[in-house]
Amino acid sequence: MSRRRGSRLAQSTTARFVLLYLALSLLGALPVLLFVYQQTDRVVTRSYQVTVKDREAILAEIARSGGIPALARSVRERIASGAAAHGVLLLVDPAGRRMAGNMAAWPPTLRVPTDWAQMRLYRDGHGEPELFGLSTTHFPSGHRLLVGTIVDDRARLRDALAIALVGGLVLAIPIGLAGSLVLVGFVNRRVRAIDDVAARIAAGDLSRRVEARDTNEPFDRLGGSLNAMLARIEALVEELRLVTDALAHDLRSPLMRIRASLDKAAEELAGHPGQPAMKAIAHEIEGMLRMTAGTLEISRTEAGIGRENFAAFDLGALISDLCEMYQPLAEEQGLSIAVEKPPALRYFGNRELIGQAVSNLVDNAIKYGASGGAVRIGAEEEGPKVHLWVADCGAGIPPDRRGEAMRKYGRLDDARTSDGSGLGLALVGAVARLHGGDLLLEDNAPGLRAVIALPRGQSVTT
């Protein structure tokens, strides 16, 4: 379980963003810390070089003005007075013999002349080698002069800088994490606001809009573009709904008048050869009336009409009542109908619309179920959803045709020979979406299992 949780965390956008921000923070801090380290070391080294060169220049001037003997005296005086306590001085003759200084002999690997070199040397009276920064001079007479200063402080400073560098990198980790979490929180809040609006739009509330200020910031520009798109979609959907409603309303009245006239004519033509034709036409008109009524009902549901009637009710009791109501019709068709383990399941929604949706599914199951088969109705909680389902043992619907069956006026070839408008499943889907759910068509092996999947957050098990 922990491994799967870790895998999901590693694959999440938030985790990747945090790690990316942290890596960029460390990559940004490392060059700065290295630059500080190098510059500090360079300044310290330069100060040592200046000190050595100043001492060398003074001794070289003494050699030019007083000769090598004067230089030797000056070296001995400096050593005797303690002026060379933190440095090294050595004057040797052309044969390499020491004339004056606080070292026993000239280092064999030290070249002459040398502007700057670092080397560990033994001074007189010191048992351990010390690190010196050195400069050497070669005189025309063949004599050589070595001047140096202790640079152990530089080594300690470099160690301290290295520790500070590592500490800075370690400190950059929590700072980078904190900064990335703040930034991720800001981005998530803006994305969550857009996601909430998209969810409301998907649920049918086309009036929702993304909060956007009149600025040139990316999220505000995105919000403005989304709002313009949503306004256009809302206008088109509303226009389509108005046209559909207008057609349905305009058709219903004349159709009802035609049916009434046909009924009256059929009564007057009792026993006349034309009476069956009149009744057949009236039957077709009745189908058209059902189609217009279904179209109006779907339009109202998709427009969100019905939310004002949401209330708590028992889904188990609802499907039990429907089962009892359809029992005679099922027996007429040679089918059995029963409820499988109806739980006492409280739900907050529109009881009338959900009842109508389940009724449409039961009606389809009875209409297309195999003779001698069974129709089963159930209501249960499945994970984050509440499932209302109706299953039959008929021919079912092939998986590649189920999307077509759920569209408005969508009727498969086998269903075109029976009464119907092709609006039953479309209405069920509209009711499910009104409640934030969806309609699922599954294989019942044999037959079809139609499931209305509703959000569990609105249900309360008792």
C-alpha positions as CSV (number, residue, x, y, z in Angstrom):
1,M,0.0,0.0,0.0
2,S,2.8,2.5,0.9
3,R,4.6,1.6,-2.3
4,R,1.5,2.4,-4.4
5,R,0.9,5.6,-2.4
6,G,4.5,6.6,-3.1
7,S,4.2,5.8,-6.8
8,R,1.0,7.9,-7.0
9,L,2.8,10.8,-5.2
10,A,5.8,10.6,-7.5
11,Q,3.4,10.7,-10.5
12,S,1.4,13.7,-9.2
13,T,1.8,17.0,-10.8
14,T,2.2,18.7,-7.4
15,A,5.1,16.4,-6.4
16,R,6.9,16.9,-9.7
17,F,6.4,20.7,-9.5
18,V,7.8,20.8,-6.0
19,L,10.8,18.7,-6.9
20,L,11.4,20.8,-10.1
21,Y,11.2,24.0,-8.1
22,L,13.5,22.6,-5.4
23,A,16.1,21.4,-8.0
24,L,16.0,24.9,-9.7
25,S,16.5,26.6,-6.3
26,L,19.5,24.4,-5.6
27,L,20.9,24.9,-9.1
28,G,20.4,28.7,-8.6
29,A,22.0,28.8,-5.2
30,L,25.0,26.6,-6.0
31,P,26.7,29.0,-8.5
32,V,26.1,31.9,-6.1
33,L,27.7,30.1,-3.2
34,L,30.6,28.9,-5.4
35,F,31.2,32.5,-6.6
36,V,31.3,33.7,-3.0
37,Y,33.7,30.9,-2.1
38,Q,36.0,31.7,-5.0
39,Q,35.9,35.5,-4.6
40,T,36.6,35.3,-0.9
41,D,39.5,32.9,-1.4
42,R,40.9,35.1,-4.2
43,V,40.8,38.2,-1.9
44,V,42.6,36.4,0.9
45,T,45.2,35.0,-1.5
46,R,45.7,38.4,-3.0
47,S,46.3,39.9,0.4
48,Y,49.0,37.3,1.1
49,Q,50.6,38.0,-2.2
50,V,50.7,41.7,-1.6
51,T,52.3,41.1,1.8
52,V,55.0,38.9,0.4
53,K,55.7,41.2,-2.6
54,D,56.0,44.2,-0.3
55,R,58.6,42.4,1.9
56,E,60.4,41.2,-1.2
57,A,60.5,44.7,-2.7
58,I,62.0,46.2,0.5
59,L,64.7,43.6,0.6
60,A,65.5,44.0,-3.1
61,E,65.9,47.7,-2.6
62,I,68.3,47.1,0.3
63,A,70.3,44.8,-2.0
64,R,70.5,47.3,-4.8
65,S,71.6,50.1,-2.4
66,G,73.9,48.2,-0.1
67,G,74.8,45.0,-1.9
68,I,74.4,41.4,-0.8
69,P,76.2,42.0,2.6
70,A,73.6,44.6,3.5
71,L,70.8,42.3,2.4
72,A,72.2,39.5,4.6
73,R,72.4,41.8,7.6
74,S,68.8,43.0,7.0
75,V,67.6,39.4,6.9
76,R,69.4,38.4,10.1
77,E,68.0,41.6,11.8
78,R,64.5,40.8,10.8
79,I,64.7,37.3,12.1
80,A,66.4,38.4,15.4
81,S,63.8,41.2,16.0
82,G,60.8,38.8,15.4
83,A,59.7,40.6,12.2
84,A,59.7,37.3,10.4
85,A,57.9,35.4,13.2
86,H,55.0,34.6,10.8
87,G,57.1,34.2,7.7
88,V,60.2,32.7,6.2
89,L,63.4,34.3,4.9
90,L,66.4,32.7,3.2
91,L,69.4,34.1,1.4
92,V,71.8,31.7,-0.3
93,D,75.0,32.2,-2.3
94,P,75.5,31.0,-5.9
95,A,76.5,27.6,-4.5
96,G,73.3,27.3,-2.6
97,R,74.8,27.7,0.9
98,R,72.8,29.6,3.4
99,M,74.0,33.1,4.2
100,A,71.1,34.3,6.3
101,G,67.6,33.1,7.1
102,N,65.4,30.9,9.3
103,M,65.5,27.8,7.0
104,A,68.2,25.2,6.8
105,A,68.4,24.9,3.0
106,W,66.8,26.0,-0.2
107,P,63.9,23.8,-1.3
108,P,65.1,21.7,-4.2
109,T,61.8,21.9,-6.1
110,L,61.4,25.6,-5.8
111,R,62.2,27.5,-9.0
112,V,63.8,30.9,-9.3
113,P,62.4,33.4,-9.9
114,T,58.9,32.6,-8.8
115,D,56.1,35.2,-8.3
116,W,53.9,33.0,-6.1
117,A,54.0,29.4,-4.9
118,Q,52.6,27.5,-2.0
119,M,54.7,24.9,-0.2
120,R,55.1,23.2,3.2
121,L,58.5,24.0,4.7
122,Y,60.4,23.5,8.0
123,R,61.6,26.6,9.8
124,D,64.4,26.6,12.3
125,G,63.0,25.7,15.7
126,H,59.8,24.1,14.4
127,G,59.3,20.4,14.3
128,E,56.3,20.4,12.0
129,P,56.1,21.6,8.4
130,E,54.0,24.7,7.8
131,L,52.2,26.0,4.7
132,F,53.8,29.1,3.2
133,G,53.1,31.4,0.3
134,L,56.4,32.1,-1.4
135,S,58.2,34.4,-3.8
136,T,61.8,34.1,-5.0
137,T,64.3,36.5,-6.5
138,H,67.5,35.8,-8.5
139,F,70.2,38.5,-8.3
140,P,72.8,39.1,-11.0
141,S,75.6,37.9,-8.6
142,G,73.9,34.4,-8.5
143,H,72.5,34.9,-5.0
144,R,68.9,33.8,-4.4
145,L,66.3,35.3,-2.0
146,L,63.2,33.5,-0.7
147,V,60.5,35.4,1.0
148,G,57.3,33.8,2.4
149,T,54.4,34.1,4.8
150,I,52.3,31.5,6.6
151,V,49.0,30.8,4.8
152,D,47.6,28.3,7.2
153,D,44.8,30.8,7.9
154,R,43.9,30.6,4.3
155,A,43.4,26.8,4.6
156,R,41.3,27.2,7.6
157,L,39.3,29.9,5.9
158,R,38.7,27.7,2.9
159,D,37.5,24.9,5.2
160,A,35.1,27.4,6.8
161,L,33.9,28.5,3.4
162,A,33.4,24.9,2.4
163,I,31.3,24.2,5.5
164,A,29.3,27.4,4.8
165,L,28.8,26.3,1.2
166,V,27.4,22.9,2.3
167,G,25.3,24.6,5.0
168,G,23.9,27.1,2.5
169,L,22.9,24.2,0.2
170,V,21.3,22.4,3.1
171,L,19.4,25.5,4.1
172,A,18.3,26.0,0.6
173,I,16.3,22.8,0.7
174,P,13.7,23.8,3.3
175,I,13.6,27.3,1.8
176,G,13.0,25.8,-1.7
177,L,10.4,23.4,-0.3
178,A,8.6,26.2,1.5
179,G,8.7,28.5,-1.6
180,S,7.5,25.7,-3.9
181,L,4.6,24.8,-1.6
182,V,3.5,28.4,-1.5
183,L,3.7,28.6,-5.3
184,V,1.9,25.3,-5.7
185,G,-0.7,26.4,-3.3
186,F,-1.3,29.5,-5.3
187,V,-1.5,27.6,-8.6
188,N,-3.7,24.9,-7.1
189,R,-6.2,27.5,-5.8
190,R,-6.5,29.1,-9.2
191,V,-6.8,25.7,-10.9
192,R,-9.3,24.5,-8.3
193,A,-11.4,27.6,-9.0
194,I,-11.4,26.8,-12.7
195,D,-12.1,23.1,-12.0
196,D,-15.1,24.0,-9.7
197,V,-16.6,26.1,-12.5
198,A,-16.0,23.3,-15.1
199,A,-17.7,20.8,-12.8
200,R,-20.7,23.1,-12.3
201,I,-20.9,23.6,-16.1
202,A,-20.7,19.9,-16.7
203,A,-23.6,19.5,-14.2
204,G,-25.7,21.8,-16.3
205,D,-25.2,25.2,-14.6
206,L,-24.1,27.2,-17.6
207,S,-24.2,30.5,-15.8
208,R,-21.1,29.8,-13.8
209,R,-18.0,31.9,-14.6
210,V,-14.3,31.9,-13.7
211,E,-13.2,34.7,-11.4
212,A,-10.9,36.9,-13.5
213,R,-9.5,40.4,-13.0
214,D,-8.8,42.8,-15.8
215,T,-5.0,42.3,-15.8
216,N,-2.5,40.8,-18.2
217,E,-1.6,38.0,-15.9
218,P,-1.7,34.4,-17.4
219,F,-4.5,33.1,-15.1
220,D,-6.6,36.2,-15.6
221,R,-6.1,36.0,-19.4
222,L,-7.1,32.3,-19.2
223,G,-10.1,33.1,-17.1
224,G,-11.2,35.8,-19.5
225,S,-10.9,33.4,-22.5
226,L,-12.8,30.7,-20.6
227,N,-15.6,33.1,-19.7
228,A,-15.9,34.3,-23.2
229,M,-16.1,30.7,-24.4
230,L,-18.7,29.8,-21.7
231,A,-20.8,32.8,-22.5
232,R,-20.9,31.7,-26.2
233,I,-21.8,28.1,-25.2
234,E,-24.5,29.3,-22.9
235,A,-26.0,31.5,-25.6
236,L,-25.9,28.7,-28.1
237,V,-27.4,26.1,-25.7
238,E,-30.1,28.6,-24.6
239,E,-30.9,29.4,-28.2
240,L,-31.2,25.7,-29.0
241,R,-33.3,25.0,-25.9
242,L,-35.7,27.9,-26.8
243,V,-36.0,26.6,-30.3
244,T,-36.7,23.1,-29.1
245,D,-39.2,24.3,-26.5
246,A,-40.9,26.5,-29.1
247,L,-41.2,23.7,-31.6
248,A,-42.5,21.3,-28.9
249,H,-45.0,23.8,-27.6
250,D,-46.1,24.8,-31.1
251,L,-46.5,21.2,-32.2
252,R,-48.3,19.9,-29.1
253,S,-51.4,22.1,-29.4
254,P,-52.2,21.3,-33.1
255,L,-51.4,17.6,-32.5
256,M,-53.8,17.5,-29.6
257,R,-56.5,19.1,-31.8
258,I,-55.8,16.7,-34.6
259,R,-56.1,13.7,-32.2
260,A,-59.3,15.1,-30.7
261,S,-60.7,15.5,-34.2
262,L,-59.6,12.0,-35.2
263,D,-61.2,10.5,-32.1
264,K,-64.5,12.3,-32.9
265,A,-64.4,11.2,-36.5
266,A,-63.7,7.6,-35.5
267,E,-66.8,7.6,-33.2
268,E,-68.9,9.1,-36.0
269,L,-67.6,6.4,-38.4
270,A,-68.4,3.5,-36.1
271,G,-68.6,0.4,-38.3
272,H,-67.3,2.3,-41.4
273,P,-64.3,0.7,-43.2
274,G,-62.3,3.9,-42.6
275,Q,-62.5,3.7,-38.8
276,P,-59.4,1.5,-38.3
277,A,-57.3,3.9,-40.4
278,M,-58.6,6.8,-38.2
279,K,-57.6,4.9,-35.1
280,A,-54.1,4.1,-36.6
281,I,-53.6,7.8,-37.3
282,A,-54.7,8.8,-33.8
283,H,-52.2,6.2,-32.4
284,E,-49.4,7.9,-34.4
285,I,-50.4,11.3,-33.2
286,E,-50.3,10.0,-29.6
287,G,-46.7,8.9,-30.2
288,M,-45.8,12.3,-31.5
289,L,-47.4,13.9,-28.4
290,R,-45.3,11.6,-26.2
291,M,-42.2,12.6,-28.2
292,T,-42.9,16.4,-27.7
293,A,-43.6,15.9,-24.0
294,G,-40.3,13.9,-23.6
295,T,-38.4,16.6,-25.5
296,L,-39.8,19.3,-23.2
297,E,-39.0,17.3,-20.1
298,I,-35.4,16.7,-21.3
299,S,-34.9,20.4,-22.1
300,R,-36.2,21.5,-18.7
301,T,-34.0,18.9,-16.9
302,E,-30.9,19.9,-18.9
303,A,-31.6,23.6,-18.1
304,G,-31.4,22.7,-14.4
305,I,-35.2,23.0,-13.7
306,G,-36.0,20.6,-10.8
307,R,-33.1,21.5,-8.4
308,E,-35.5,23.6,-6.4
309,N,-37.5,20.5,-5.5
310,F,-34.5,18.6,-4.1
311,A,-35.3,16.9,-0.8
312,A,-34.3,13.9,1.3
313,F,-36.0,10.6,0.5
314,D,-35.5,6.8,0.6
315,L,-34.2,5.3,-2.6
316,G,-35.0,1.8,-1.4
317,A,-38.6,2.7,-0.8
318,L,-38.8,4.4,-4.2
319,I,-37.6,1.3,-6.1
320,S,-39.9,-1.0,-4.1
321,D,-42.9,1.2,-5.0
322,L,-41.9,1.1,-8.7
323,C,-41.5,-2.7,-8.6
324,E,-45.0,-3.1,-7.2
325,M,-46.4,-0.7,-9.8
326,Y,-44.8,-2.5,-12.7
327,Q,-45.7,-6.0,-11.4
328,P,-48.9,-6.4,-13.5
329,L,-47.3,-5.2,-16.7
330,A,-44.3,-7.5,-16.3
331,E,-46.6,-10.5,-15.7
332,E,-48.6,-9.6,-18.9
333,Q,-45.3,-9.8,-20.8
334,G,-44.4,-13.1,-19.2
335,L,-41.7,-11.6,-17.1
336,S,-40.9,-11.6,-13.4
337,I,-39.8,-8.5,-11.6
338,A,-38.2,-8.1,-8.2
339,V,-36.1,-5.8,-6.1
340,E,-32.7,-7.2,-4.9
341,K,-32.0,-6.4,-1.3
342,P,-33.4,-2.8,-1.2
343,P,-31.5,-0.9,1.5
344,A,-32.9,2.0,3.5
345,L,-30.8,4.5,1.6
346,R,-31.5,8.2,2.2
347,Y,-30.7,10.5,-0.7
348,F,-31.0,14.2,-1.3
349,G,-32.5,14.9,-4.8
350,N,-35.6,15.2,-6.9
351,R,-37.7,12.1,-6.1
352,E,-40.1,12.6,-8.9
353,L,-37.4,12.9,-11.6
354,I,-35.4,10.0,-10.3
355,G,-38.6,7.9,-10.1
356,Q,-39.4,8.9,-13.7
357,A,-35.8,7.9,-14.8
358,V,-36.0,4.5,-13.1
359,S,-39.5,4.0,-14.5
360,N,-38.1,4.6,-18.0
361,L,-35.4,1.9,-17.4
362,V,-38.0,-0.6,-16.0
363,D,-40.2,0.1,-19.0
364,N,-37.4,-0.6,-21.4
365,A,-36.4,-3.7,-19.5
366,I,-40.0,-5.0,-19.8
367,K,-40.3,-4.0,-23.4
368,Y,-37.1,-5.6,-24.6
369,G,-36.7,-8.4,-22.0
370,A,-36.8,-12.0,-23.1
371,S,-40.1,-13.8,-22.4
372,G,-39.9,-15.9,-19.3
373,G,-36.9,-13.9,-18.1
374,A,-36.5,-11.7,-15.0
375,V,-36.2,-8.0,-14.4
376,R,-34.2,-7.0,-11.4
377,I,-34.1,-3.5,-9.7
378,G,-31.5,-2.5,-7.1
379,A,-30.1,0.4,-5.1
380,E,-26.7,0.3,-3.4
381,E,-23.7,2.3,-2.5
382,E,-20.6,1.5,-4.6
383,G,-17.5,3.4,-3.5
384,P,-18.0,7.1,-4.0
385,K,-21.3,6.6,-5.9
386,V,-24.9,5.5,-5.2
387,H,-26.0,3.1,-7.9
388,L,-29.7,2.7,-9.0
389,W,-29.8,-0.2,-11.5
390,V,-32.2,-2.1,-13.6
391,A,-31.2,-5.4,-15.3
392,D,-33.0,-7.6,-17.8
393,C,-32.3,-10.8,-19.7
394,G,-33.0,-9.6,-23.2
395,A,-30.8,-9.2,-26.2
396,G,-28.9,-6.3,-24.7
397,I,-27.1,-3.5,-26.5
398,P,-23.6,-4.0,-28.2
399,P,-20.9,-1.9,-26.5
400,D,-20.3,0.0,-29.7
401,R,-24.0,1.0,-30.0
402,R,-24.6,2.1,-26.4
403,G,-23.6,5.7,-27.0
404,E,-26.0,5.9,-29.9
405,A,-28.8,4.5,-27.8
406,M,-28.4,7.2,-25.1
407,R,-28.7,10.1,-27.6
408,K,-31.9,12.0,-28.2
409,Y,-34.1,10.2,-30.7
410,G,-31.5,7.4,-30.8
411,R,-33.2,4.1,-31.6
412,L,-31.4,1.0,-32.6
413,D,-32.6,-1.0,-35.6
414,D,-34.3,-3.7,-33.4
415,A,-36.2,-1.0,-31.6
416,R,-37.6,0.8,-34.6
417,T,-40.4,-1.8,-35.0
418,S,-41.8,-1.1,-31.6
419,D,-43.5,2.0,-30.1
420,G,-41.2,4.6,-28.7
421,S,-39.6,7.9,-29.3
422,G,-35.9,7.3,-28.6
423,L,-36.0,9.7,-25.7
424,G,-36.2,7.3,-22.7
425,L,-32.5,6.8,-22.1
426,A,-31.8,10.5,-23.0
427,L,-34.1,11.6,-20.2
428,V,-32.5,9.2,-17.8
429,G,-29.1,10.6,-18.6
430,A,-30.4,14.2,-18.2
431,V,-31.8,13.4,-14.8
432,A,-28.5,11.7,-13.7
433,R,-26.5,14.8,-14.9
434,L,-28.9,17.1,-13.0
435,H,-27.9,15.3,-9.8
436,G,-24.2,15.3,-10.7
437,G,-24.1,11.7,-11.9
438,D,-24.2,9.7,-15.1
439,L,-26.0,6.9,-16.9
440,L,-24.0,3.7,-17.5
441,L,-25.0,0.8,-19.7
442,E,-23.3,-2.5,-18.8
443,D,-23.5,-6.1,-19.9
444,N,-25.7,-8.3,-17.8
445,A,-24.7,-11.5,-19.6
446,P,-27.3,-12.0,-20.9
447,G,-29.2,-8.7,-21.2
448,L,-28.5,-5.1,-20.3
449,R,-27.8,-3.6,-16.9
450,A,-28.6,0.1,-16.8
451,V,-27.0,2.0,-13.9
452,I,-27.8,5.5,-12.7
453,A,-24.6,6.5,-10.8
454,L,-25.2,9.4,-8.4
455,P,-22.7,11.2,-6.1
456,R,-22.5,9.4,-2.8
457,G,-21.9,12.8,-1.0
458,Q,-25.6,13.6,-1.1
459,S,-26.7,10.2,0.4
460,V,-27.0,9.1,4.0
461,T,-27.2,5.5,4.9
462,T,-29.7,4.8,7.8
